[in-house]
């Protein structure tokens, strides 16, 4: 019988904590700039922290869904792999990355793809989706979250 009471208390506590206003509120927005033949000249990323606490993000990766395959695009200078990106309360981060400076790899074949070959794939594809992901370890503090990945909006090229 005490087990049921403890379980009920835990469920009630989790329910009450989920009603509190989350202190981590931010958005990741990306946009493709000067797209020619489905290939952007650059990709802009904007992260706005509108929450009441600073946020710490890691590992910026662009995901490209081209027809039935998925590719990763990485720019090492703004990856935030070793050093985290910390954005304070009511602050933002803006960056524009030249498309040619991204390093690409296929998620299915698990090997690098040259920028030239990647542009050919994009040019001859039927559909392209682009999004950005970053890791936010603070998401694990919420018992309702199962992933540390924060995702941006999705860009769709016809």
Rosetta blueprint (number, residue, H / E / L):
1 X L
2 X H
3 X H
4 X H
5 X H
6 X H
7 X H
8 X H
9 X H
10 X H
11 X H
12 X H
13 X H
14 X H
15 X H
16 X H
17 X H
18 X H
19 X H
20 X L
21 X L
22 X L
23 X L
24 X L
25 X L
26 X E
27 X E
28 X E
29 X E
30 X E
31 X E
32 X E
33 X E
34 X L
35 X L
36 X E
37 X L
38 X L
39 X E
40 X L
41 X L
42 X E
43 X E
44 X E
45 X E
46 X E
47 X E
48 X E
49 X E
50 X L
51 X L
52 X L
53 X L
54 X L
55 X E
56 X E
57 X E
58 X E
59 X E
60 X E
61 X E
62 X E
63 X E
64 X E
65 X E
66 X E
67 X L
68 X L
69 X E
70 X E
71 X E
72 X E
73 X E
74 X E
75 X L
76 X H
77 X H
78 X H
79 X L
80 X L
81 X L
82 X L
83 X L
84 X L
85 X E
86 X E
87 X E
88 X L
89 X L
90 X L
91 X L
92 X E
93 X E
94 X E
95 X E
96 X E
97 X E
98 X E
99 X H
100 X H
101 X H
102 X L
103 X E
104 X E
105 X E
106 X E
107 X L
108 X L
109 X L
110 X L
111 X L
112 X E
113 X E
114 X L
115 X H
116 X H
117 X H
118 X H
119 X H
120 X H
121 X H
122 X H
123 X H
124 X L
125 X L
126 X L
127 X L
128 X E
129 X E
130 X E
131 X E
132 X E
133 X E
134 X E
135 X E
136 X L
137 X H
138 X H
139 X H
140 X H
141 X H
142 X L
143 X L
144 X L
145 X L
146 X L
147 X L
148 X L
149 X E
150 X E
151 X E
152 X L
153 X L
154 X L
155 X E
156 X E
157 X E
158 X L
